Amino acid sequence: MFSIKTLKELFGQDIAISQDMISAIEKWGSMYRGQAPWVDEQVDSLQIEQGICREFANVCLNEMESSISVEPLDKIYQSAVRDLNENLQSGLALGSFCIKPLGEDKVEYITQERFIPLKFDARGRLTRVAFVDVKKVADYDYFIRFEVHTWEETRVLNIQNLAYRSSDMASIGRSVPLSMVPEWAELPENINYAGVERPDFGYYRNPIKNEVDGSPCGVSVYQSATNLIKKTDIQFGRLDWEFESGERVVHVDVTALQEAPTLGQDGRTRYEMPKLNKRLYRGLNLSGGSNGEELYKEYSPELRDQNIINGLNAYLRRIEFNVCLSYGDLSDVNDVDKTATEAKIAKKRKYNMVKAIQSNLKDCLEDLAYALAFYNGMTRSGYEFLCTFKDSILVDEEEERRQDRQDLAAGIMRPEEYRAKWYGETLEEAAKNLPEPAMVEE
């Protein structure tokens, strides 16, 4: 992205994003693509960032049903949200995204690294924004278009298109006509619309307080776990090295690797090297090789993999806590040593985060529905936007509890097991806390 100074000069105003925020967005994007600053020859990315975003997106959208009451408009809307899952994942990673209609029946998903926020209202809604479109026509030759949308509370929408040509992406370059790029030739340079009740795009931001620069710009869903993700990638690098360095090797004295005489089928003597597995055998000058002793030494160290794996799971569980996932979403579910109460709290924490994401997403989709109605001349069609979510995270828990009660009644589960699981007690405490059996008079 361009420098803050350049953007201020271009738009003639202070912009609603800082250089610190721009740097943070670039870092989140690099992490999401598996290109974090700490990734090198010794450390690979586990792609934890993608796992976090995929889990939240799947849970949020698997529970969502949305539609528009007017059938022609709903058909356009359903086509527009067909790719919502994968784009929500990117939005969760980078903090926010916009869904902008392209005419009557198409939309474009634009993540935070591809638009410049210029103004927010008191509710944190984006009301002035510049969408950035770049066309590379040759090496050191770029066309850059800024599509500026400004919505005022006077219900006026203004759209400007500004085109520039530059030799690199670090500078804007010089102003050029839109017609220099065929795809931009028909776009209006400046146009106003009256009677527009809200912005002509949907805007989503993560429900996380921005501690990077304090602005209303969205923050990555894994921002609070950045350092933990780094530690986890490094820890997995240790595990990988533990296996690699612990491979079994047989050190062979160089005298055993010399050509040995062999008798061929024609009766002639030939000298050939012994056929050895190059990965298993390594030639060394062993001390005993000269007198025929100790020609071979096996190297097979004891692996410390379990300790490293335990540390890896400890990091993963902490990441789950920081980003509000349930225990076992990233870590080994069989290694999660938590009481029923702790597991229930973790599930509730994830539920609260999912509900907050869904609430912001609903606002975004409602604005998108209006934008589609606006570009199709159907704002007065009496359409109604419908959006509902199911609570499967908690419903699953209730279903599990119902099944446990059935097992208890059938004698498959003991009463103390039921209490220990659902009341956060140990088996000993649960056995002591069981009610006394009722006395039956004969």
RODO-2510 file (C-alpha; in nm, 4 decimals, decimal comma):
residues 442
     n   res          X          Y          Z
     1     m     0,0000     0,0000     0,0000
     2     f     0,1096     0,3575    -0,0611
     3     s     0,2505     0,5834     0,2090
     4     i     0,0149     0,7778     0,4367
     5     k     0,1589     1,1080     0,3107
     6     t     0,0887     1,0157    -0,0519
     7     l    -0,2684     0,9101     0,0269
     8     k    -0,3392     1,2304     0,2215
     9     e    -0,2225     1,4377    -0,0731
    10     l    -0,4273     1,2295    -0,3165
    11     f    -0,7589     1,2517    -0,1284
    12     g    -0,7033     1,5921     0,0300
    13     q    -0,7871     1,4732     0,3816
    14     d    -0,6661     1,2639     0,6732
    15     i    -0,7359     0,8976     0,6111
    16     a    -0,8833     0,6594     0,8672
    17     i    -0,5835     0,4257     0,8834
    18     s    -0,2305     0,4632     1,0208
    19     q     0,1051     0,3345     0,9005
    20     d     0,1117     0,0938     1,1973
    21     m    -0,2204    -0,0491     1,0838
    22     i    -0,1004    -0,0844     0,7250
    23     s     0,2076    -0,2744     0,8492
    24     a    -0,0120    -0,4986     1,0675
    25     i    -0,2414    -0,5834     0,7747
    26     e     0,0608    -0,6742     0,5610
    27     k     0,1925    -0,8996     0,8394
    28     w    -0,1446    -1,0743     0,8853
    29     g    -0,1590    -1,1340     0,5115
    30     s     0,1917    -1,2816     0,5046
    31     m     0,1070    -1,5100     0,7958
    32     y    -0,2158    -1,6236     0,6299
    33     r    -0,0263    -1,7147     0,3121
    34     g     0,2319    -1,9151     0,5072
    35     q     0,5009    -1,6507     0,4581
    36     a     0,5393    -1,5189     0,8137
    37     p     0,8666    -1,3316     0,8903
    38     w     0,9956    -1,6222     1,1012
    39     v     0,9537    -1,8873     0,8300
    40     d     1,2906    -2,0060     0,6956
    41     e     1,4771    -2,3265     0,6079
    42     q     1,4447    -2,4562     0,9642
    43     v     1,0891    -2,3358     1,0363
    44     d     0,7864    -2,4103     0,8196
    45     s     0,4422    -2,2572     0,8665
    46     l     0,1820    -2,4946     1,0109
    47     q    -0,0851    -2,2746     0,8484
    48     i    -0,2553    -2,2389     1,1868
    49     e    -0,3906    -1,9039     1,0686
    50     q    -0,5894    -2,0697     0,7908
    51     g    -0,7158    -2,3356     1,0323
    52     i    -0,8456    -2,0704     1,2730
    53     c    -1,0239    -1,8747     1,0002
    54     r    -1,1654    -2,1860     0,8349
    55     e    -1,3098    -2,3112     1,1640
    56     f    -1,4853    -1,9837     1,2466
    57     a    -1,6148    -1,9384     0,8905
    58     n    -1,7502    -2,2940     0,8731
    59     v    -1,9292    -2,2710     1,2083
    60     c    -2,0744    -1,9263     1,1326
    61     l    -2,2036    -2,0099     0,7850
    62     n    -2,3159    -2,3665     0,8506
    63     e    -2,5660    -2,2147     1,0927
    64     m    -2,6796    -1,9311     0,8663
    65     e    -2,9849    -1,9080     0,6452
    66     s    -3,0329    -1,5796     0,4589
    67     s    -3,2568    -1,4666     0,1760
    68     i    -3,4462    -1,1712     0,0271
    69     s    -3,8241    -1,1897     0,0103
    70     v    -3,8464    -1,0667    -0,3526
    71     e    -3,7589    -1,3648    -0,5737
    72     p    -3,5690    -1,1890    -0,8593
    73     l    -3,3577    -1,0017    -0,6047
    74     d    -3,3045    -1,3156    -0,3969
    75     k    -3,1729    -1,4988    -0,7023
    76     i    -2,9066    -1,2306    -0,7469
    77     y    -2,8313    -1,2314    -0,3732
    78     q    -2,7878    -1,6105    -0,3533
    79     s    -2,5451    -1,5973    -0,6451
    80     a    -2,3551    -1,3175    -0,4699
    81     v    -2,3061    -1,5097    -0,1434
    82     r    -2,2125    -1,8404    -0,3079
    83     d    -1,8431    -1,7761    -0,2358
    84     l    -1,9023    -1,6158     0,1040
    85     n    -1,7256    -1,8886     0,3047
    86     e    -1,3839    -1,8601     0,1424
    87     n    -1,4012    -1,4806     0,1389
    88     l    -1,5107    -1,4667     0,5018
    89     q    -1,1999    -1,6688     0,5846
    90     s    -0,9832    -1,4013     0,4221
    91     g    -1,1792    -1,1273     0,5989
    92     l    -1,1290    -1,2944     0,9358
    93     a    -0,7559    -1,3127     0,8648
    94     l    -0,7125    -0,9522     0,7524
    95     g    -0,9661    -0,7894     0,9853
    96     s    -1,2396    -0,6802     0,7453
    97     f    -1,3735    -0,6966     0,3906
    98     c    -1,6270    -0,5300     0,1631
    99     i    -1,8774    -0,6858    -0,0762
   100     k    -1,9237    -0,4396    -0,3619
   101     p    -2,1800    -0,4880    -0,6411
   102     l    -2,0447    -0,4804    -0,9957
   103     g    -2,3524    -0,3596    -1,1773
   104     e    -2,6815    -0,5454    -1,1405
   105     d    -2,5936    -0,9128    -1,0918
   106     k    -2,2276    -0,9525    -0,9857
   107     v    -2,0286    -0,8675    -0,6742
   108     e    -1,6631    -0,8357    -0,5784
   109     y    -1,5154    -0,9323    -0,2409
   110     i    -1,2424    -0,6886    -0,1378
   111     t    -1,0275    -0,7542     0,1704
   112     q    -0,8791    -0,4792     0,3859
   113     e    -0,5431    -0,4836     0,2044
   114     r    -0,7171    -0,3698    -0,1160
   115     f    -0,9170    -0,0711     0,0054
   116     i    -0,8385     0,2528     0,1872
   117     p    -1,0834     0,3580     0,4610
   118     l    -1,1371     0,7331     0,4509
   119     k    -1,4240     0,7905     0,6951
   120     f    -1,6313     0,6004     0,9508
   121     d    -1,9524     0,7166     1,1147
   122     a    -2,0209     0,7076     1,4886
   123     r    -2,1356     0,3446     1,4652
   124     g    -1,8104     0,2357     1,3007
   125     r    -1,9793     0,1967     0,9627
   126     l    -1,7565     0,2723     0,6630
   127     t    -1,9068     0,5716     0,4783
   128     r    -1,6179     0,6842     0,2578
   129     v    -1,3729     0,4402     0,1044
   130     a    -1,1333     0,4106    -0,1895
   131     f    -1,1196     0,0706    -0,3586
   132     v    -0,7879     0,0043    -0,5314
   133     d    -0,7632    -0,1746    -0,8660
   134     v    -0,4207    -0,2416    -1,0214
   135     k    -0,3453    -0,3512    -1,3785
   136     k     0,0081    -0,4600    -1,4627
   137     v     0,0651    -0,4209    -1,8362
   138     a     0,4409    -0,4834    -1,8370
   139     d     0,7421    -0,4870    -1,6070
   140     y     0,7665    -0,1454    -1,4437
   141     d     0,4362    -0,0353    -1,5952
   142     y     0,1220    -0,0238    -1,3803
   143     f    -0,2203     0,1369    -1,4125
   144     i    -0,3833     0,2145    -1,0761
   145     r    -0,7497     0,3069    -1,0311
   146     f    -0,9053     0,4475    -0,7139
   147     e    -1,2824     0,4057    -0,6991
   148     v    -1,3970     0,6398    -0,4231
   149     h    -1,7438     0,5853    -0,2731
   150     t    -1,8779     0,8593    -0,0446
   151     w    -2,2142     0,8261     0,1278
   152     e    -2,3538     1,1229     0,3197
   153     e    -2,6326     1,1225     0,5766
   154     t    -2,8134     1,3623     0,3423
   155     r    -2,8752     1,0402     0,1423
   156     v    -2,6406     1,1370    -0,1380
   157     l    -2,3971     0,8863    -0,2865
   158     n    -2,0975     1,0069    -0,4856
   159     i    -1,8656     0,7780    -0,6860
   160     q    -1,5381     0,8978    -0,8368
   161     n    -1,2907     0,7062    -1,0534
   162     l    -0,9294     0,8270    -1,0591
   163     a    -0,6681     0,6619    -1,2831
   164     y    -0,2888     0,6812    -1,2569
   165     r     0,0112     0,5298    -1,4322
   166     s     0,3229     0,4342    -1,2388
   167     s     0,6503     0,2508    -1,2896
   168     d     0,6238     0,0755    -0,9517
   169     m     0,3777     0,0035    -0,6731
   170     a     0,5475     0,2326    -0,4244
   171     s     0,4262     0,5518    -0,5931
   172     i     0,0999     0,6588    -0,7557
   173     g     0,2638     0,8128    -1,0621
   174     r     0,0872     1,0555    -1,2941
   175     s    -0,2831     1,1039    -1,3615
   176     v    -0,4134     0,9482    -1,6868
   177     p    -0,7572     0,9164    -1,8554
   178     l    -0,9672     0,6120    -1,7678
   179     s    -0,9849     0,5287    -2,1371
   180     m    -0,6213     0,4169    -2,1382
   181     v    -0,7392     0,0870    -1,9876
   182     p    -1,0157    -0,0745    -2,1999
   183     e    -1,1938    -0,2236    -1,8954
   184     w    -1,2170     0,1225    -1,7356
   185     a    -1,3173     0,3198    -2,0436
   186     e    -1,6935     0,3131    -1,9702
   187     l    -1,6634     0,4034    -1,6003
   188     p    -1,7872     0,7516    -1,4975
   189     e    -1,5279     0,9908    -1,3604
   190     n    -1,7758     1,1468    -1,1195
   191     i    -2,1412     1,0661    -1,0559
   192     n    -2,3990     1,1474    -0,7858
   193     y    -2,7062     0,9528    -0,6754
   194     a    -2,9810     1,1039    -0,4591
   195     g    -3,2131     0,9270    -0,2161
   196     v    -2,9636     0,6565    -0,1201
   197     e    -3,0388     0,5407     0,2326
   198     r    -2,7081     0,3659     0,3121
   199     p    -2,3668     0,2884     0,1556
   200     d    -2,3795     0,0905    -0,1688
   201     f    -2,1703    -0,2012    -0,0411
   202     g    -2,1600    -0,4421     0,2512
   203     y    -1,8836    -0,3897     0,5073
   204     y    -1,7763    -0,6539     0,7604
   205     r    -1,5229    -0,6121     1,0404
   206     n    -1,4145    -0,8559     1,3101
   207     p    -1,5743    -0,7964     1,6529
   208     i    -1,2359    -0,7330     1,8165
   209     k    -1,1152    -0,4058     1,9693
   210     n    -0,8402    -0,2467     1,7633
   211     e    -0,5338    -0,2169     1,9868
   212     v    -0,3001    -0,1539     1,6913
   213     d    -0,3916     0,2110     1,6316
   214     g    -0,7291     0,2504     1,8051
   215     s    -0,9136     0,3165     1,4780
   216     p    -1,2405     0,1467     1,3712
   217     c    -1,0413    -0,0631     1,1202
   218     g    -1,0831    -0,4376     1,1643
   219     v    -0,8257    -0,6500     1,3463
   220     s    -0,7241    -1,0032     1,2489
   221     v    -0,8968    -1,2800     1,4394
   222     y    -0,5529    -1,4197     1,5312
   223     q    -0,3879    -1,0881     1,6237
   224     s    -0,3739    -1,1751     1,9951
   225     a    -0,2081    -1,5093     1,9153
   226     t     0,0608    -1,3848     1,6752
   227     n     0,3545    -1,4568     1,9064
   228     l     0,2055    -1,7903     2,0100
   229     i     0,1706    -1,8927     1,6456
   230     k     0,5366    -1,8040     1,5962
   231     k     0,6369    -2,0185     1,8961
   232     t     0,4227    -2,3056     1,7667
   233     d     0,5803    -2,2982     1,4210
   234     i     0,9264    -2,2973     1,5807
   235     q     0,8272    -2,5817     1,8159
   236     f     0,7107    -2,7911     1,5212
   237     g     1,0474    -2,7166     1,3573
   238     r     1,2102    -2,8737     1,6640
   239     l     0,9893    -3,1802     1,6275
   240     d     1,0760    -3,2092     1,2599
   241     w     1,4465    -3,1814     1,3427
   242     e     1,4125    -3,4372     1,6221
   243     f     1,2901    -3,6968     1,3733
   244     e     1,5424    -3,5969     1,1086
   245     s     1,8414    -3,5917     1,3408
   246     g     1,7298    -3,9140     1,5098
   247     e     1,7256    -4,1241     1,1951
   248     r     1,9076    -4,4555     1,2321
   249     v     2,2527    -4,4520     1,0723
   250     v     2,5255    -4,7149     1,0463
   251     h     2,8740    -4,5656     1,0431
   252     v     3,0973    -4,7878     0,8325
   253     d     3,4760    -4,7791     0,8345
   254     v     3,6185    -4,6634     0,5022
   255     t     3,8103    -4,9905     0,4741
   256     a     3,4776    -5,1719     0,4431
   257     l     3,3771    -4,9396     0,1608
   258     q     3,6792    -5,0190    -0,0551
   259     e     3,6374    -5,2085    -0,3778
   260     a     3,6338    -5,5805    -0,3157
   261     p     3,7317    -5,8522    -0,5657
   262     t     3,4382    -6,0481    -0,7085
   263     l     3,4377    -6,3306    -0,9595
   264     g     3,2275    -6,2618    -1,2665
   265     q     3,0288    -6,5131    -1,4729
   266     d     3,3089    -6,5164    -1,7293
   267     g     3,5558    -6,6282    -1,4660
   268     r     3,7307    -6,2920    -1,4485
   269     t     3,7988    -6,1073    -1,1266
   270     r     3,6370    -5,7646    -1,0936
   271     y     3,6588    -5,5022    -0,8210
   272     e     3,3229    -5,3561    -0,7116
   273     m     3,1948    -5,1385    -0,4283
   274     p     2,9511    -5,3064    -0,1873
   275     k     2,5873    -5,2024    -0,2508
   276     l     2,4727    -5,0042     0,0517
   277     n     2,1769    -4,7824     0,1313
   278     k     2,3241    -4,4313     0,1101
   279     r     2,0752    -4,3002     0,3642
   280     l     2,1513    -4,5721     0,6180
   281     y     2,5269    -4,6127     0,5760
   282     r     2,7900    -4,3432     0,6114
   283     g     3,1616    -4,3920     0,5589
   284     l     3,3917    -4,2771     0,8428
   285     n     3,7490    -4,3382     0,9492
   286     l     3,6734    -4,5434     1,2601
   287     s     3,9528    -4,6044     1,5092
   288     g     3,9222    -4,9804     1,4935
   289     g     3,9164    -5,0057     1,1165
   290     s     4,2926    -5,0656     1,0804
   291     n     4,2994    -5,3874     1,2831
   292     g     3,9714    -5,5265     1,1578
   293     e     3,7783    -5,4421     1,4719
   294     e     3,4694    -5,2229     1,4967
   295     l     3,4141    -5,1725     1,1252
   296     y     3,0507    -5,0782     1,1940
   297     k     2,8907    -4,8504     1,4513
   298     e     2,5149    -4,7996     1,4745
   299     y     2,3793    -4,4536     1,5579
   300     s     2,0188    -4,4770     1,6840
   301     p     1,9469    -4,2156     1,9534
   302     e     1,6390    -4,2194     2,1698
   303     l     1,3817    -3,9702     2,0400
   304     r     1,2489    -3,6972     2,2692
   305     d     0,9425    -3,6505     2,0520
   306     q     0,6802    -3,6854     2,3268
   307     n     0,8149    -3,3929     2,5291
   308     i     0,8219    -3,1766     2,2174
   309     i     0,4692    -3,2850     2,1208
   310     n     0,3463    -3,2008     2,4712
   311     g     0,4949    -2,8526     2,4341
   312     l     0,3384    -2,8176     2,0905
   313     n    -0,0045    -2,9038     2,2279
   314     a     0,0414    -2,6596     2,5152
   315     y     0,1018    -2,3798     2,2620
   316     l    -0,1966    -2,4876     2,0526
   317     r    -0,4271    -2,4868     2,3563
   318     r    -0,3125    -2,1362     2,4454
   319     i    -0,3824    -2,0227     2,0893
   320     e    -0,7319    -2,1736     2,1188
   321     f    -0,7873    -1,9712     2,4361
   322     n    -0,6580    -1,6453     2,2869
   323     v    -0,8664    -1,6631     1,9670
   324     c    -1,1774    -1,8050     2,1428
   325     l    -1,1795    -2,1527     1,9904
   326     s    -1,2831    -2,4615     2,1860
   327     y    -1,0175    -2,6915     2,3269
   328     g    -0,9464    -2,9594     2,0682
   329     d    -1,0192    -2,7405     1,7628
   330     l    -0,6455    -2,7104     1,6982
   331     s    -0,4806    -2,9214     1,9672
   332     d    -0,4928    -3,2987     2,0028
   333     v    -0,8418    -3,3669     2,1334
   334     n    -0,7161    -3,6770     2,3183
   335     d    -0,4573    -3,4688     2,5002
   336     v    -0,6931    -3,2028     2,6364
   337     d    -0,6845    -3,2563     3,0117
   338     k    -0,9724    -3,0308     3,1114
   339     t    -1,2626    -3,0714     3,3497
   340     a    -1,6189    -3,0681     3,2219
   341     t    -1,6605    -2,7168     3,3579
   342     e    -1,3509    -2,5875     3,1749
   343     a    -1,4611    -2,7556     2,8510
   344     k    -1,8074    -2,6009     2,8867
   345     i    -1,6577    -2,2552     2,9462
   346     a    -1,4365    -2,2948     2,6358
   347     k    -1,7357    -2,3950     2,4260
   348     k    -1,9333    -2,0975     2,5581
   349     r    -1,6394    -1,8675     2,4781
   350     k    -1,6369    -1,9929     2,1182
   351     y    -2,0155    -1,9573     2,1010
   352     n    -1,9942    -1,5922     2,2098
   353     m    -1,7290    -1,5178     1,9481
   354     v    -1,9278    -1,6906     1,6734
   355     k    -2,2415    -1,4941     1,7690
   356     a    -2,0470    -1,1666     1,7546
   357     i    -1,9081    -1,2534     1,4097
   358     q    -2,2563    -1,3502     1,2904
   359     s    -2,4026    -1,0228     1,4181
   360     n    -2,1483    -0,8152     1,2229
   361     l    -2,1873    -1,0382     0,9192
   362     k    -2,5637    -0,9939     0,9262
   363     d    -2,5205    -0,6146     0,9160
   364     c    -2,2842    -0,6531     0,6199
   365     l    -2,5241    -0,8775     0,4271
   366     e    -2,8187    -0,6482     0,5015
   367     d    -2,6253    -0,3570     0,3488
   368     l    -2,5349    -0,5812     0,0543
   369     a    -2,9029    -0,6636     0,0019
   370     y    -2,9805    -0,2909    -0,0114
   371     a    -2,6918    -0,2281    -0,2523
   372     l    -2,8194    -0,5001    -0,4856
   373     a    -3,1694    -0,3551    -0,4654
   374     f    -3,0267    -0,0092    -0,5413
   375     y    -2,8366    -0,1195    -0,8518
   376     n    -3,1399    -0,3144    -0,9740
   377     g    -3,3881    -0,0297    -0,9132
   378     m    -3,5769    -0,2321    -0,6509
   379     t    -3,5307    -0,0301    -0,3312
   380     r    -3,9083     0,0404    -0,3289
   381     s    -4,0131    -0,3136    -0,4109
   382     g    -4,1046    -0,3797    -0,0487
   383     y    -3,8283    -0,6417    -0,0169
   384     e    -3,7375    -0,7821     0,3230
   385     f    -3,3977    -0,9211     0,4179
   386     l    -3,4161    -1,2405     0,6234
   387     c    -3,1213    -1,3839     0,8142
   388     t    -3,1250    -1,6454     1,0913
   389     f    -2,8600    -1,8462     1,2743
   390     k    -2,8846    -2,1726     1,4650
   391     d    -2,7081    -2,2386     1,7944
   392     s    -2,5552    -2,5757     1,7103
   393     i    -2,2513    -2,5214     1,9353
   394     l    -2,4732    -2,5284     2,2441
   395     v    -2,7403    -2,7533     2,0947
   396     d    -2,4768    -3,0250     2,0498
   397     e    -2,3999    -3,0017     2,4218
   398     e    -2,7651    -3,0380     2,5164
   399     e    -2,7970    -3,3346     2,2824
   400     e    -2,4939    -3,4960     2,4481
   401     r    -2,6411    -3,4382     2,7916
   402     r    -2,9737    -3,5885     2,6839
   403     q    -2,7919    -3,8975     2,5565
   404     d    -2,5995    -3,9282     2,8837
   405     r    -2,9267    -3,9187     3,0764
   406     q    -3,0592    -4,2016     2,8614
   407     d    -2,7404    -4,3998     2,9256
   408     l    -2,7788    -4,3292     3,2981
   409     a    -3,1365    -4,4547     3,2989
   410     a    -3,0326    -4,7647     3,1050
   411     g    -2,7528    -4,8410     3,3510
   412     i    -2,4789    -4,7876     3,0918
   413     m    -2,3391    -4,4843     3,2805
   414     r    -2,2946    -4,4769     3,6559
   415     p    -2,4462    -4,1836     3,8532
   416     e    -2,1049    -4,0664     3,9772
   417     e    -1,9741    -4,0602     3,6174
   418     y    -2,2653    -3,8399     3,5161
   419     r    -2,2057    -3,5984     3,8075
   420     a    -1,8307    -3,5847     3,7412
   421     k    -1,8855    -3,5009     3,3752
   422     w    -2,1614    -3,2405     3,4073
   423     y    -2,0924    -3,0868     3,7501
   424     g    -1,7135    -3,0547     3,7257
   425     e    -1,6441    -3,2937     4,0146
   426     t    -1,3916    -3,5745     4,0508
   427     l    -1,5288    -3,9284     4,0630
   428     e    -1,4601    -3,9402     4,4375
   429     e    -1,6403    -3,6103     4,4974
   430     a    -1,9292    -3,7164     4,2764
   431     a    -1,9706    -4,0463     4,4626
   432     k    -1,9858    -3,8609     4,7964
   433     n    -2,2349    -3,6051     4,6628
   434     l    -2,4835    -3,8566     4,5288
   435     p    -2,8204    -3,8333     4,7038
   436     e    -2,9010    -4,1043     4,9539
   437     p    -3,1299    -4,3745     4,8096
   438     a    -3,4915    -4,3314     4,9165
   439     m    -3,6037    -4,5539     5,2082
   440     v    -3,8793    -4,7960     5,1114
   441     e    -4,1177    -4,9053     5,3888
   442     e    -4,2243    -5,2669     5,3816
***
